[in-house]
C-alpha cells in the first residue's frame, strides 16, 4: 500500500503540473489571440480534465494512508509514529491529520476536492473559472511537491518492523480532535477559492463585482468552518489541558485567529463594493492577506518556527512555505500594480456618520487586531534573528492590547446597523439610538449594584473595568438588534395581519443576509459576555484525605476515595468526589489521570459541571507520593457556557444568511 500511495501522489503532482502549465498557456493564447496548432479552448479543457483526474489520484493516496492505519501497517513510519493496535477506530481515522505528513496530505486532498467542485461548474463564466482553476492548480503543485519530495507520508521504517506502534499523542485522544482539525483545515483551504477568483478576476480585468457574488457563499461557508474550528479548539484546550482556561494566546491559536479576522473584515467590506462600488482595492488585498495568513498559520504549525502545544517539531518544510509565501506575495503585488486602475472606486465616502464609515472603521479595527496579534506572534522569531536571543511575548501583552480593541469592535457592531447608507440625519440617529442608550445606562447601574466595580478600596481593577464595559456594550448591542427586528416585524404585521412572531420569521425570510448577519452579531456579543466572565474566575488547590472538604464558591467538594482502572489503550486513576450545595449532595465528579500504554505518556481528563452561571472545573493532579492522597485543583469559571451558546448562535445566523431570500409576495399572510 505504501508503493500505491507514493505512486498516487506522484501522479497527482504530474497532473497538477500539467493543469497549471496547460491552463496558463491556454489562457495566454486566449488573451493575446495568437494562433496555435492546438486550439486554446481544447488545451484549457485538457487542463480542466487533468485537474479532475488529479483529485482522483490524491483521493487514492489519502485512502491508502487510512487503509494502512486500520491495517496496522507499521512498515510505514508515519503509521508507526501515530497509531497502535489498540487505538480506538475513531482515533485511527484521526491519525490522518495527527502528524505533519498526514495533515499536509489532508490539505492537498481538501484543495483537490474544492478544485474538483469548481471544475465541474466550468460552463458558467468559462474564462473566470479557468483562471481560478489554474491558480488553484499552482497551489496544488506546491503542496503535492512537499508531499513527494520533503514530507512523504509513505516513507518506510528502517530496519526491523516493530509489532506495535508508538500510539497517538494522548492530547489528541479526545472526541473533539476527530472533528476540530478537519474543520480548521476546511477554513484554511477554503479561502484558496475566493483568493483564486479574486486574483483571476484581477488578471483578466473582469468587469463588475461578479467574482464577489460567485464566491460569497463559498467565503461564508469557509468562514463558518474556520469559526467552528477555532471554537472547538478552544473547547478542546479547556477540557483536555487541565489549566482552567480556553485561550492562552498560543502562537498556533493566534495563527488560526488572524485569517479569521481578515476574513471577517472581507465579508463586511464586500458589501460596500456590491452596494456602493467602493473599497475595491481594499477587498482585493483583504482576500490576498487572508490567503497568505492561512499559509502563515500552516507554516507556524508545520515548520516548527514557534514553541506550541499544537505545533510539530522543527522541520525543513518551513523553508518551502516561506519561499512559496514570498512567491504568492510577489505575484499579488505584480498583478495589482499592473491592473490597479481597474479597481478605482465608483463613489467616495460622503459622511463620517454613515453605514459606509462604520464598515470602514470596522475593517480598520479588525486589521489593527490582526496586526497586533501578528506582531506578538512573530516577535520571538524576529528578536532571535536580530539579537540572537528569543524574547517571548506572553498573554499579558495580548490581553492589554487586544481586549480594548475587541470592546471597540463590539461598539461598532452595535452602531453600524443603526446608521443609514450615505449620510445620517439627527432625527434618524435619535430615533435609532434612544433605546440602546437607555438600556446601556440601566446596565451600568445594575452592574454597579451587583458589585462589579472597577475601583475597589481606591485601587483600579482593569479586569473588572473591562468586564463592566463588555456587559454594558453587550446589552446595548442586543437592544439595538432587537429594536431592528421589532421595527421591521411591526411593518410586516400591519401589512399581513400576522402576529409578531410570524412577522419576525417573515422578516428574516425576506432578507436572510441582513437579519442572519444580525443574529451572528448577537452571537458574537454573547461570546464576549462569556469571555468577560474570566475576570471573576476563582481557583482552589488542596490535598484531600478521605472525607476531607474543599469549599469553592457555592460548592463543597468531599473526597470519598480514589480508584484505578485499566483497558488495552491506557491505565487510569480516578478521584471520587461528592459535591455538596446548600448542605445537600448535588452530584458526583470523577476527574481522571491516564497513562497510555503505547507511549507511556500521561494525560489529564478534567471533570466539568456546567450551569448557565458558571462551570465547576475539577482536575485530579495525581496522588501525593508521600501520603498517597489525591491532590485536587478546582476552578469556578463564570459564564463559560455563554461562549459555546454564542458560537451556536453565530452558526445559526450564518446558515440563515446563506439561505436565499424570498420575495414579499411569497410570504403573503405570514406564510413561509
C-alpha positions as CSV (number, residue, x, y, z in Angstrom):
1,X,0.0,0.0,0.0
2,X,3.0,2.3,0.6
3,X,4.0,1.9,-3.0
4,X,0.5,2.5,-4.2
5,X,0.2,5.7,-2.1
6,X,3.5,7.1,-3.2
7,X,2.7,6.4,-6.9
8,X,-0.7,8.1,-6.5
9,X,0.9,11.2,-5.1
10,X,3.5,11.3,-7.9
11,X,0.7,11.0,-10.5
12,X,-1.3,13.7,-8.7
13,X,1.7,16.0,-8.8
14,X,2.2,15.4,-12.6
15,X,-1.5,16.0,-13.3
16,X,-1.5,19.2,-11.2
17,X,1.7,20.5,-13.0
18,X,0.0,19.8,-16.4
19,X,-3.1,21.5,-15.2
20,X,-1.1,24.6,-14.3
21,X,1.1,24.7,-17.4
22,X,-1.6,23.8,-20.0
23,X,-4.1,26.1,-18.3
24,X,-1.6,29.0,-18.2
25,X,-0.7,28.6,-21.9
26,X,-4.3,28.3,-23.0
27,X,-5.2,31.5,-21.1
28,X,-2.3,33.3,-22.6
29,X,-3.3,32.3,-26.1
30,X,-6.9,33.4,-25.5
31,X,-5.7,36.7,-24.0
32,X,-3.3,37.6,-26.9
33,X,-5.4,36.0,-29.7
34,X,-2.3,34.2,-31.0
35,X,-2.7,31.2,-33.4
36,X,-1.6,27.8,-32.3
37,X,-1.6,24.2,-33.6
38,X,-3.8,23.3,-30.6
39,X,-7.0,25.3,-30.1
40,X,-6.6,27.1,-26.7
41,X,-10.2,26.0,-25.8
42,X,-9.2,22.4,-26.3
43,X,-6.0,22.9,-24.3
44,X,-7.9,24.5,-21.5
45,X,-10.3,21.6,-21.5
46,X,-7.5,19.1,-21.2
47,X,-6.1,21.1,-18.3
48,X,-9.5,21.0,-16.6
49,X,-9.7,17.2,-17.0
50,X,-6.2,16.8,-15.6
51,X,-7.4,18.7,-12.5
52,X,-10.3,16.3,-12.1
53,X,-8.0,13.3,-12.6
54,X,-5.6,14.8,-10.0
55,X,-8.4,14.9,-7.5
56,X,-8.9,11.1,-8.0
57,X,-5.2,10.5,-7.6
58,X,-4.8,12.4,-4.4
59,X,-8.0,10.8,-3.0
60,X,-6.4,7.4,-3.7
61,X,-3.3,8.5,-1.7
62,X,-5.5,9.6,1.2
63,X,-7.4,6.3,1.1
64,X,-4.1,4.4,1.0
65,X,-2.9,6.1,4.2
66,X,-6.2,5.5,6.1
67,X,-6.2,1.9,4.9
68,X,-2.7,1.5,6.2
69,X,-3.6,2.9,9.6
70,X,-6.5,0.4,10.0
71,X,-4.3,-2.4,8.7
72,X,-1.7,-1.6,11.4
73,X,1.0,-1.4,8.7
74,X,3.9,-0.3,10.9
75,X,6.3,-0.7,8.0
76,X,5.2,2.9,7.2
77,X,7.0,5.3,9.5
78,X,4.0,7.6,9.8
79,X,1.7,4.8,10.9
80,X,4.4,3.6,13.4
81,X,4.7,7.0,15.0
82,X,0.9,7.9,15.2
83,X,-1.0,4.7,15.7
84,X,-1.0,1.4,17.6
85,X,-3.1,-1.8,17.5
86,X,-5.4,-0.9,20.5
87,X,-6.1,2.6,19.3
88,X,-9.9,3.1,19.0
89,X,-11.2,3.2,15.4
90,X,-12.2,6.9,15.6
91,X,-8.7,7.9,16.6
92,X,-7.2,5.6,13.9
93,X,-9.1,7.7,11.4
94,X,-7.9,10.9,13.1
95,X,-4.3,9.7,12.6
96,X,-4.6,11.1,9.1
97,X,-4.1,14.6,10.5
98,X,-2.3,13.9,13.7
99,X,1.1,14.3,12.2
100,X,2.9,16.6,9.8
101,X,2.9,14.4,6.7
102,X,-0.7,13.3,7.2
103,X,-2.1,16.8,7.8
104,X,-0.3,18.1,4.7
105,X,-2.0,15.2,2.7
106,X,-5.3,16.3,4.2
107,X,-4.6,19.9,3.0
108,X,-3.8,18.6,-0.5
109,X,-6.9,16.4,-0.6
110,X,-9.3,19.2,0.5
111,X,-7.7,21.5,-2.1
112,X,-8.2,18.8,-4.7
113,X,-11.8,18.4,-3.6
114,X,-12.5,22.1,-3.9
115,X,-10.8,22.3,-7.3
116,X,-12.9,19.3,-8.4
117,X,-16.1,21.1,-7.4
118,X,-15.0,24.2,-9.3
119,X,-14.1,22.4,-12.4
120,X,-17.5,20.7,-12.6
121,X,-19.0,24.2,-12.9
122,X,-16.8,25.2,-15.9
123,X,-19.6,26.1,-18.3
124,X,-20.6,29.3,-16.4
125,X,-18.2,32.2,-16.7
126,X,-15.8,29.9,-18.5
127,X,-12.8,32.2,-18.6
128,X,-13.0,33.3,-15.0
129,X,-13.4,29.7,-13.8
130,X,-10.4,28.7,-16.0
131,X,-8.3,31.4,-14.3
132,X,-9.4,30.3,-10.9
133,X,-8.8,26.6,-11.7
134,X,-5.3,27.4,-12.9
135,X,-4.4,29.4,-9.8
136,X,-5.7,26.5,-7.6
137,X,-3.6,24.1,-9.6
138,X,-0.5,26.2,-8.8
139,X,-1.3,25.9,-5.0
140,X,-1.8,22.1,-5.5
141,X,1.6,21.8,-7.2
142,X,3.2,23.3,-4.1
143,X,1.6,21.0,-1.6
144,X,2.0,17.9,-3.7
145,X,5.6,18.7,-4.3
146,X,6.2,18.9,-0.5
147,X,4.4,15.5,-0.1
148,X,6.6,13.9,-2.8
149,X,10.0,15.4,-2.0
150,X,10.1,16.9,1.5
151,X,7.5,15.2,3.8
152,X,6.4,11.9,2.2
153,X,3.7,10.2,4.2
154,X,4.5,6.7,2.9
155,X,8.2,6.7,3.9
156,X,9.2,3.2,5.1
157,X,10.5,2.2,8.5
158,X,14.3,1.5,8.6
159,X,15.3,-1.9,9.9
160,X,13.0,-4.5,11.5
161,X,9.3,-3.6,11.6
162,X,8.0,-3.3,15.2
163,X,5.0,-5.4,16.2
164,X,3.1,-2.3,17.5
165,X,3.2,1.4,17.0
166,X,4.1,4.3,19.4
167,X,0.4,5.4,19.6
168,X,-1.4,8.6,19.0
169,X,-0.4,11.7,21.1
170,X,-2.6,11.5,24.3
171,X,-3.6,15.1,23.8
172,X,-5.3,14.1,20.6
173,X,-7.3,11.2,22.0
174,X,-10.4,13.3,22.7
175,X,-13.6,13.2,20.7
176,X,-13.4,16.8,19.5
177,X,-10.0,16.2,18.0
178,X,-11.7,13.9,15.4
179,X,-13.5,16.9,14.0
180,X,-11.6,20.1,15.1
181,X,-8.6,19.8,12.8
182,X,-10.7,18.9,9.7
183,X,-13.0,21.9,10.3
184,X,-9.9,24.2,10.8
185,X,-8.5,22.9,7.6
186,X,-11.7,23.4,5.7
187,X,-11.5,27.0,6.8
188,X,-7.8,27.3,5.8
189,X,-8.1,25.6,2.5
190,X,-11.5,27.1,1.7
191,X,-10.0,30.6,1.5
192,X,-8.0,29.4,-1.5
193,X,-11.1,29.6,-3.6
194,X,-12.0,33.3,-3.2
195,X,-8.3,34.0,-3.4
196,X,-8.1,32.3,-6.8
197,X,-11.2,34.0,-8.1
198,X,-10.0,37.4,-6.9
199,X,-6.5,37.0,-8.4
200,X,-8.0,35.6,-11.6
201,X,-10.6,38.4,-11.9
202,X,-7.8,41.0,-11.4
203,X,-5.6,39.3,-14.0
204,X,-8.3,39.3,-16.7
205,X,-9.8,42.7,-15.6
206,X,-13.1,41.0,-15.0
207,X,-15.9,43.6,-15.1
208,X,-18.1,44.4,-12.2
209,X,-18.4,42.5,-8.9
210,X,-19.4,39.2,-10.4
211,X,-16.5,37.4,-8.8
212,X,-17.7,38.5,-5.4
213,X,-21.2,37.2,-6.0
214,X,-19.7,33.9,-7.2
215,X,-17.6,33.4,-4.1
216,X,-19.9,35.0,-1.5
217,X,-21.5,31.7,-0.4
218,X,-18.1,29.9,-0.6
219,X,-16.5,32.6,1.6
220,X,-19.3,32.5,4.2
221,X,-19.2,28.7,4.4
222,X,-15.4,28.8,4.7
223,X,-15.7,31.4,7.5
224,X,-18.2,29.2,9.3
225,X,-15.9,26.2,9.1
226,X,-13.0,28.3,10.5
227,X,-15.2,29.7,13.2
228,X,-16.2,26.2,14.3
229,X,-12.6,25.0,14.1
230,X,-11.3,27.8,16.3
231,X,-14.0,27.4,19.0
232,X,-13.8,23.6,19.0
233,X,-10.1,24.1,19.6
234,X,-10.9,26.4,22.5
235,X,-13.2,23.8,24.0
236,X,-10.6,21.1,23.5
237,X,-8.0,23.2,25.3
238,X,-10.5,23.8,28.1
239,X,-11.5,20.2,28.5
240,X,-8.1,18.5,28.0
241,X,-5.2,20.6,29.0
242,X,-6.3,21.0,32.6
243,X,-5.3,24.6,33.2
244,X,-8.8,26.0,33.6
245,X,-8.7,28.2,30.5
246,X,-9.6,28.1,26.9
247,X,-7.4,30.6,25.2
248,X,-3.8,31.2,26.1
249,X,-2.6,33.3,23.1
250,X,-0.5,30.4,21.9
251,X,1.2,31.1,18.6
252,X,-0.8,28.4,16.8
253,X,-4.0,29.6,18.3
254,X,-3.1,33.1,17.1
255,X,-2.3,31.7,13.6
256,X,-5.9,30.5,13.3
257,X,-7.4,33.7,14.6
258,X,-5.6,36.1,12.2
259,X,-7.2,34.8,8.9
260,X,-10.5,34.7,10.7
261,X,-10.1,38.5,11.5
262,X,-9.2,39.4,7.9
263,X,-11.9,37.1,6.5
264,X,-14.4,38.7,8.8
265,X,-13.3,42.1,7.5
266,X,-13.6,40.9,3.9
267,X,-17.2,39.7,4.5
268,X,-18.2,43.1,5.8
269,X,-16.4,45.3,3.3
270,X,-17.5,43.4,0.1
271,X,-21.0,44.7,0.9
272,X,-19.6,48.2,0.3
273,X,-18.4,47.1,-3.1
274,X,-21.6,45.4,-4.0
275,X,-23.9,48.2,-2.9
276,X,-21.8,51.3,-3.4
277,X,-18.9,50.3,-5.7
278,X,-16.3,51.3,-3.1
279,X,-13.3,49.7,-1.5
280,X,-12.4,47.5,-4.5
281,X,-8.6,47.6,-3.9
282,X,-9.2,47.1,-0.2
283,X,-11.2,44.0,-0.8
284,X,-8.7,42.5,-3.2
285,X,-5.9,42.9,-0.6
286,X,-8.1,41.6,2.2
287,X,-8.6,38.3,0.5
288,X,-5.0,38.2,-0.6
289,X,-3.9,38.8,3.0
290,X,-6.4,36.1,4.3
291,X,-4.9,33.5,2.0
292,X,-1.3,34.5,2.9
293,X,-2.3,34.3,6.6
294,X,-3.6,30.7,6.1
295,X,-0.3,29.8,4.7
296,X,1.5,31.5,7.6
297,X,-0.7,29.6,10.0
298,X,0.3,26.3,8.3
299,X,4.0,27.4,8.3
300,X,3.9,28.1,12.1
301,X,2.3,24.8,12.8
302,X,4.2,22.6,10.3
303,X,7.6,24.4,10.2
304,X,8.4,24.3,13.9
305,X,9.1,28.0,13.9
306,X,7.3,28.5,17.3
307,X,7.0,26.6,20.5
308,X,3.5,25.4,21.0
309,X,1.5,22.5,22.3
310,X,-0.2,22.5,18.9
311,X,3.0,22.7,16.7
312,X,5.0,19.9,15.2
313,X,8.8,19.5,15.7
314,X,11.2,21.7,13.8
315,X,11.2,20.8,10.1
316,X,12.8,21.9,6.9
317,X,9.5,22.3,5.2
318,X,9.2,25.7,6.9
319,X,11.6,27.0,4.2
320,X,9.3,25.7,1.5
321,X,6.4,27.6,2.9
322,X,8.4,30.8,3.3
323,X,9.5,30.7,-0.3
324,X,6.0,29.9,-1.5
325,X,4.5,32.8,0.5
326,X,7.1,35.2,-0.9
327,X,6.3,34.0,-4.4
328,X,2.5,34.4,-3.8
329,X,3.0,37.9,-2.4
330,X,5.2,38.8,-5.4
331,X,2.5,37.6,-7.9
332,X,-0.2,39.6,-6.0
333,X,1.9,42.8,-5.9
334,X,2.8,42.5,-9.6
335,X,-0.7,41.8,-10.7
336,X,-2.1,44.7,-8.6
337,X,0.4,47.2,-10.0
338,X,-0.4,46.1,-13.5
339,X,-4.2,46.2,-13.1
340,X,-4.8,48.7,-10.2
341,X,-6.6,51.2,-12.4
342,X,-9.4,48.6,-12.9
343,X,-10.1,48.9,-9.1
344,X,-10.9,52.6,-8.9
345,X,-13.9,53.3,-6.6
346,X,-17.1,54.5,-8.2
347,X,-18.1,56.6,-5.2
348,X,-16.5,58.4,-2.3
349,X,-17.3,58.4,1.4
350,X,-19.9,61.1,1.9
351,X,-20.2,61.3,5.7
352,X,-18.4,60.0,8.7
353,X,-21.8,59.3,10.3
354,X,-23.0,56.6,7.8
355,X,-23.0,52.9,7.4
356,X,-20.1,53.1,4.9
357,X,-17.9,54.8,7.6
358,X,-19.0,52.1,10.2
359,X,-17.8,49.4,7.8
360,X,-14.6,51.2,7.2
361,X,-13.9,51.6,11.0
362,X,-14.9,48.0,11.5
363,X,-12.3,46.9,9.0
364,X,-9.6,49.2,10.5
365,X,-10.2,47.7,14.0
366,X,-10.2,44.1,12.7
367,X,-6.9,44.8,10.8
368,X,-5.4,46.5,13.8
369,X,-6.2,43.5,16.0
370,X,-4.7,41.2,13.3
371,X,-1.5,43.3,13.2
372,X,-1.1,43.3,16.9
373,X,-1.5,39.5,17.1
374,X,0.8,39.0,14.1
375,X,3.5,41.2,15.8
376,X,3.2,39.5,19.1
377,X,3.3,36.0,17.5
378,X,6.3,36.7,15.3
379,X,8.2,38.9,17.8
380,X,10.1,35.9,19.4
381,X,11.3,34.9,15.9
382,X,12.3,38.4,14.9
383,X,14.1,39.1,18.2
384,X,16.1,35.9,17.9
385,X,17.0,36.8,14.3
386,X,18.1,40.4,15.3
387,X,19.8,39.9,18.6
388,X,20.4,36.2,18.9
389,X,18.1,35.6,21.9
390,X,14.4,34.8,21.8
391,X,12.2,37.2,23.7
392,X,8.8,35.7,24.4
393,X,5.6,37.7,24.3
394,X,3.0,36.3,26.7
395,X,-0.7,36.6,27.3
396,X,-0.5,39.8,29.4
397,X,0.7,41.7,26.2
398,X,-2.1,40.4,24.1
399,X,-4.7,41.0,26.8
400,X,-3.6,44.5,27.4
401,X,-3.8,45.4,23.7
402,X,-6.4,43.1,22.2
403,X,-9.1,43.4,24.8
404,X,-9.7,47.2,24.3
405,X,-9.7,46.7,20.6
406,X,-12.2,43.9,20.9
407,X,-14.5,46.1,23.0
408,X,-14.4,48.9,20.5
409,X,-15.3,46.4,17.8
410,X,-18.4,45.4,19.8
411,X,-19.3,49.0,20.0
412,X,-19.1,49.3,16.2
413,X,-21.1,46.1,15.9
414,X,-24.0,47.9,17.6
415,X,-23.6,51.2,15.9
416,X,-23.2,50.1,12.3
417,X,-26.6,48.5,11.6
418,X,-28.3,51.6,13.1
419,X,-26.8,54.0,10.6
420,X,-28.2,54.5,7.1
421,X,-26.2,54.5,3.9
422,X,-24.6,57.7,2.6
423,X,-25.4,60.0,5.5
424,X,-27.4,60.2,8.8
425,X,-29.8,62.9,9.9
426,X,-30.0,63.9,13.6
427,X,-33.6,62.7,13.6
428,X,-32.7,59.2,12.5
429,X,-29.8,59.0,15.0
430,X,-32.1,60.0,17.8
431,X,-34.8,57.5,16.8
432,X,-32.3,54.6,16.5
433,X,-30.1,55.2,19.5
434,X,-32.6,56.1,22.3
435,X,-33.4,52.5,23.4
436,X,-29.8,51.2,23.3
437,X,-28.5,54.2,25.3
438,X,-31.3,53.8,27.9
439,X,-30.5,50.1,28.3
440,X,-26.8,50.9,28.4
441,X,-27.2,53.1,31.5
442,X,-29.6,50.7,33.1
443,X,-27.0,48.0,32.7
444,X,-24.3,50.2,34.2
445,X,-26.5,50.8,37.3
446,X,-27.3,47.1,37.5
447,X,-23.6,46.0,37.3
448,X,-22.6,48.5,40.0
449,X,-25.4,47.3,42.2
450,X,-24.2,43.7,41.7
451,X,-20.7,44.6,42.9
452,X,-18.9,44.9,39.6
453,X,-16.9,48.0,40.4
454,X,-13.5,48.9,38.7
455,X,-12.4,50.8,41.8
456,X,-12.1,48.8,45.0
457,X,-10.6,50.4,48.1
458,X,-9.1,53.1,45.9
459,X,-7.4,50.5,43.6
460,X,-8.3,50.3,39.9
461,X,-9.1,46.8,38.7
462,X,-8.6,46.5,35.0
463,X,-10.3,43.1,34.8
464,X,-13.5,44.4,36.5
465,X,-13.5,47.5,34.3
466,X,-13.3,45.6,31.1
467,X,-16.0,43.2,32.3
468,X,-18.2,46.1,33.1
469,X,-17.7,47.7,29.7
470,X,-18.3,44.3,28.0
471,X,-21.6,43.7,29.8
472,X,-22.8,47.3,29.1
473,X,-21.9,47.2,25.4
474,X,-23.4,43.8,25.1
475,X,-26.7,44.9,26.5
476,X,-26.8,47.9,24.2
477,X,-25.9,45.9,21.1
478,X,-28.6,43.3,21.8
479,X,-31.1,46.0,22.4
480,X,-30.2,47.7,19.0
481,X,-30.7,44.4,17.2
482,X,-34.0,43.6,18.9
483,X,-35.3,47.1,18.0
484,X,-34.3,46.5,14.4
485,X,-36.2,43.2,14.4
486,X,-39.3,44.6,16.1
487,X,-39.4,47.7,13.8
488,X,-39.4,45.6,10.7
489,X,-41.8,43.0,12.1
490,X,-44.3,45.6,13.0
491,X,-44.4,46.8,9.4
492,X,-45.0,43.3,8.1
493,X,-47.6,42.7,10.8
494,X,-49.6,45.7,9.6
495,X,-49.3,44.5,6.0
496,X,-50.3,40.9,6.6
497,X,-52.2,40.9,9.8
498,X,-50.0,38.2,11.2
499,X,-48.8,38.1,14.9
500,X,-45.4,39.4,15.9
501,X,-43.6,36.1,15.9
502,X,-44.8,35.1,12.5
503,X,-43.9,38.6,11.2
504,X,-40.3,38.2,12.6
505,X,-40.0,34.9,10.8
506,X,-41.3,36.5,7.6
507,X,-38.9,39.5,8.1
508,X,-35.9,37.1,8.3
509,X,-37.1,35.2,5.1
510,X,-37.4,38.5,3.2
511,X,-33.8,39.5,3.8
512,X,-31.8,36.5,5.1
513,X,-28.5,38.1,4.6
514,X,-29.2,41.1,6.6
515,X,-31.1,39.5,9.5
516,X,-28.9,36.4,9.6
517,X,-26.0,38.9,10.0
518,X,-27.7,40.5,12.9
519,X,-28.1,37.1,14.6
520,X,-24.4,36.5,14.0
521,X,-23.7,39.8,15.7
522,X,-25.8,38.8,18.7
523,X,-23.8,35.5,18.9
524,X,-20.5,37.4,18.9
525,X,-21.8,39.6,21.7
526,X,-22.8,36.6,23.8
527,X,-19.4,35.1,23.3
528,X,-17.9,38.4,24.5
529,X,-20.1,38.2,27.6
530,X,-18.8,34.7,28.2
531,X,-15.2,35.8,27.8
532,X,-15.7,38.7,30.2
533,X,-16.7,36.2,32.9
534,X,-13.0,35.3,33.1
535,X,-12.4,38.4,35.2
536,X,-14.2,36.7,38.1
537,X,-12.6,33.2,37.9
538,X,-11.7,31.5,41.2
539,X,-9.5,28.6,41.9
540,X,-8.5,26.4,44.9
541,X,-5.9,23.6,45.3
542,X,-5.8,21.1,48.1
543,X,-4.6,17.7,49.1
544,X,-7.7,15.7,50.1
545,X,-7.7,12.9,52.6
546,X,-10.8,10.6,52.7
547,X,-13.7,12.7,54.0
548,X,-11.8,16.0,53.6
549,X,-13.7,19.0,52.3
550,X,-12.7,21.8,49.9
551,X,-15.1,24.8,49.6
552,X,-15.2,26.8,46.4
553,X,-17.9,29.3,45.6
554,X,-21.4,27.8,46.4
555,X,-19.9,24.2,46.4
556,X,-18.1,22.0,48.8
557,X,-16.1,19.1,47.4
558,X,-15.8,16.0,49.6
559,X,-13.3,13.2,48.8
560,X,-14.8,9.7,49.0
561,X,-11.7,8.0,47.7
562,X,-9.8,7.2,44.5
563,X,-9.5,4.1,42.4
564,X,-7.7,2.6,39.4
565,X,-8.8,1.1,36.2
566,X,-7.2,-0.4,33.0
567,X,-8.0,-1.1,29.4
568,X,-5.8,-2.1,26.4
569,X,-5.2,1.5,25.4
570,X,-4.5,3.2,28.8
571,X,-4.4,2.8,32.6
572,X,-6.2,5.4,34.7
573,X,-6.7,6.7,38.2
574,X,-9.9,8.4,39.3
575,X,-10.6,10.7,42.2
576,X,-14.1,10.3,43.5
577,X,-15.7,13.5,44.8
578,X,-19.1,14.2,46.1
579,X,-20.2,17.8,45.5
580,X,-22.5,19.5,48.0
581,X,-24.5,22.6,47.7
582,X,-26.5,24.2,50.5
583,X,-25.6,21.3,52.7
584,X,-27.1,18.7,50.3
585,X,-25.3,16.3,48.0
586,X,-25.9,17.6,44.5
587,X,-23.8,15.4,42.2
588,X,-20.5,13.4,41.9
589,X,-17.4,14.3,39.9
590,X,-14.6,11.9,38.8
591,X,-11.6,13.7,37.5
592,X,-9.1,11.3,36.0
593,X,-5.5,10.9,35.1
594,X,-4.5,8.4,32.4
595,X,-1.2,6.8,31.3
596,X,-1.3,5.5,27.7
597,X,0.1,2.0,27.2
598,X,1.8,2.5,23.8
599,X,3.5,5.9,24.5
600,X,3.6,5.8,28.3
601,X,2.6,9.4,28.3
602,X,0.2,10.8,30.9
603,X,-3.0,12.7,30.2
604,X,-5.4,14.6,32.4
605,X,-9.2,14.2,31.9
606,X,-11.0,17.1,33.5
607,X,-14.4,16.8,35.2
608,X,-16.7,19.7,34.3
609,X,-20.1,20.6,35.7
610,X,-21.8,23.4,33.7
611,X,-24.7,25.6,34.5
612,X,-25.7,28.9,32.8
613,X,-24.0,31.0,35.5
614,X,-20.6,29.1,35.8
615,X,-18.6,26.0,35.3
616,X,-17.2,23.9,38.2
617,X,-14.0,22.6,36.7
618,X,-12.0,19.9,38.7
619,X,-8.6,18.5,37.9
620,X,-7.1,15.4,39.5
621,X,-3.3,16.2,39.7
622,X,-2.3,12.8,40.9
623,X,-1.5,11.3,44.3
624,X,1.0,12.8,46.7
625,X,3.9,10.3,46.6
626,X,4.5,10.8,50.4
627,X,0.9,10.5,51.7
628,X,-0.8,8.7,48.8
629,X,-3.7,11.2,49.0
630,X,-5.1,12.8,45.8
631,X,-4.3,16.4,45.0
632,X,-7.3,18.3,43.6
633,X,-7.4,21.6,41.9
634,X,-10.8,23.2,41.4
635,X,-11.9,26.3,39.4
636,X,-15.1,28.2,39.4
637,X,-15.3,29.8,36.0
638,X,-18.3,32.2,35.5
639,X,-20.2,32.4,32.2
640,X,-18.1,29.9,30.2
641,X,-21.2,28.2,28.8
642,X,-22.2,31.5,27.2
643,X,-19.2,31.2,24.9
644,X,-20.5,27.9,23.5
645,X,-24.1,29.3,23.3
646,X,-22.8,32.3,21.4
647,X,-21.0,30.2,18.9
648,X,-24.1,28.1,18.3
649,X,-26.0,31.4,17.6
650,X,-23.2,32.6,15.2
651,X,-23.5,29.3,13.3
652,X,-27.3,29.7,13.1
653,X,-27.1,33.2,11.9
654,X,-24.6,32.2,9.2
655,X,-26.8,29.4,8.0
656,X,-29.7,31.8,7.8
657,X,-27.6,34.3,5.8
658,X,-26.7,31.6,3.4
659,X,-30.4,30.9,2.6
660,X,-31.9,32.6,-0.4
661,X,-34.3,35.5,0.4
662,X,-37.9,35.2,-0.6
663,X,-39.9,38.0,-2.2
664,X,-42.7,39.6,0.0
665,X,-45.4,38.1,-2.4
666,X,-44.3,34.6,-1.4
667,X,-44.8,35.4,2.2
668,X,-48.2,36.9,1.9
669,X,-50.3,36.5,5.1
670,X,-47.2,35.4,7.0
671,X,-46.9,32.1,5.2
672,X,-43.4,30.8,4.6
